[in-house]
């Protein structure tokens, strides 16, 4: 018998589900709903949505969940709305991607905003062959493929902790940060069981973790750093997470360029792919990276990681206009100048407004490089927020000014 969970009179308080496990770190929304259903016999995630009068497929929630649905699920699961939003792909816009609507995602704008390995004109001449013509392309967001770390699964105390994480469904990561091993494709039933693609169904055989090269582990560490802190530490200094994901997608596109189209820059690509154990780029130039098979995506990501490492170490020189983002900043001596002389003119009157403006500029500059200063500035500004909209506008203000802020803010 299915019991409807009604709201309290006046909707002043929403009664949570009797059993509501907290979301696990990085867990996707549909996985959390599936683990919740495992606590109730004969209940499916679609039943939970139907009880809340939500006419939406469960798998669609992982991409974008409207705010009213987030609020309803947050009340039933006793989880903050901000926490649930970060369990969807939409919660990572505009850092990871511009929008979850393909109509708002332009290949050339996202992928060729930068040029790293190759001059910008070479990349633009080649981009038409890797652009989807049906308008369904989104950066990093291929068809979700469930992957997991064998070492993480083996360390779980019970099947109730089996979950699907958001980032492990998309090709932005290819390894487990904790165990530095390859993510393996699987079919996961959150809170119940997991079946590895490479193991015969019904077999008790375990999947052995496969170590990944150090450059791949370092690339995934930076990607995770971008999503958790809002910035990435590169040789010249810190860059915003949105810059990192566009820069990385540019390198992924450039290493996939056919050698015949790169002219004298082909020697750089040959060096990168030889370091990856291949003589030339994969034959994937006609297909966007997001539509490749998982093994091909992992191979291209490894080549991109090697290319970034080679530029940073000075092993190869890059021809892109923004390659300086990966090179150490050269030493530039500063002329100390001459000592100021005392002027006979009277000192100008003090401008209080100019002083306040200078103090604000200094606070923003300090917040860009110091997480403690960023948090202090956020706590100061949020006192003036009276509504959730004003709080969201404050967070957006930090994003617009390139200030890293741990998500979700509390």
C-alpha angles and dihedrals in degrees: 000000000000115000118206114227104219126196121250117264112287091013087260090135131019113215110230123230110274090245118030118160114208117251115265121235110287093359120156119237097246090051091054091050091049092051089049091053091052087070092059121060115236094004121127129192089251088058091056090052091047090053088058093047090246113154099197137108114253094232091053090063091068092067103040130352118190115237095248090056091047090052092049093049091044091055094047094045097038090235126133115257090234090058093052092046090058088055089069131067090243089063090069097055132145092015103057096026137356098243143343088234110087089211088068095048117088118190097210094045094052103034101036100039084103134032118206116155099019134038112266095246092059092052094048093050089055100040098087091070092058099043119102111238095203094067094240098115121123125172114259091348106111122156103302112260116190112234133166143178112256091210092053092049092049091052095055115113094215141002088252088078095056106119142160116238122214100231094044089063093062131058095245087096127039103174143042110258094209099049099024091226134128121274109241125214115248146150109251128195102193114233092007121053147329129218121198118222093223094053123078112253112263094019121128091214115130127222114241116224114250115213119231126218117271092248091057092049090049092049092051090047090057092047092052090046090054093054097044101040104021096239143064127219110233129172097270092042142277123339129191119262091244090056091050096053093048092045091050093047088052092055090046089055094045097051088053093057113116112251093235089065098050102065114194090356091070090090089068092052092047090053091050096049093044089055086052090053098258134103097221142001119294116267091255102111094111093056127060115245091248092062098050124109114269093252091051092048090052091050093050091047090052090052090049090050090051092048092052091048092049093052092048093050093046092241090129132019118229127218099208123114092236100043087113087077087074100038125085112259109253119240111264115188115219121222107237089212124202127312113263117253125223110261123223090214117098116258112262119251114270114258108214093192091053089050091052091048091050091049090052092049090050091050092051092047091051092047091055092063104024120061091199091055090046091053092047091050091049092050089050094051098043092063087075093054115102100169137039089248092057090049091052090049089053091052090048089051089059091050092049091052093047094246113152112229125178111248130266099025116219 
